């Protein structure tokens, strides 16, 4: 059995799983942001939420596989400590450590979402807002630690997903500030006389 596992193409697998985990995280984030847009109502809102949950959950599972395969890889193996303890990798400890932090962050987001009914809304929102820095950390990890970053398609992926994320985030902040400003009724002076 061990010989069979060691015969797997682990190095390509971990690279593919790393990129796939990033794309699933991006997709989950994008759908989560779209969920808050005013056009998302009724069945569409429910579908966005379902796919947001599926993509994010899939991203966490693929991230875990990415980490596990790094431990059995024969080309560039990592120890359990290097994977589980941030910034303990022999080479590029900072960039690999960001990957560990991103994984822990995704797990915390998933667990807090499962515990949402038991958490106070402001606490859940505060935890859920960590998805933005977690996404950035995962992206930096992929760019700086990923061995495929020099490939033009991978560069285009990072640039494209970052621009889309910024656009969706900016749109959401604009809508939020517009509704807050529009939600305050203007006082009209009373005429006397």
Number of C-alpha atoms within 10 A of each C-alpha: 6 7 7 7 12 12 11 14 13 21 17 11 15 22 18 15 20 23 22 17 26 25 19 21 27 25 20 25 22 20 23 21 18 20 20 16 16 10 10 15 13 8 9 12 18 13 15 21 20 14 15 24 18 15 21 26 20 17 26 24 17 22 27 19 17 22 22 16 22 23 19 19 20 15 10 10 14 18 14 15 12 21 19 17 13 19 20 18 19 10 11 12 15 16 21 26 22 23 27 25 19 25 23 17 22 25 18 16 22 17 11 18 17 11 12 14 10 10 13 10 11 9 12 17 14 10 15 17 12 14 20 13 12 21 20 15 21 26 24 18 22 23 17 15 19 18 10 16 16 10 10 10 11 16 13 12 16 20 12 12 17 16 12 13 19 13 13 19 17 12 15 18 12 12 15 14 12 11 11 10 11 10 9 8 7 8 6 6 6 6 5 4 3
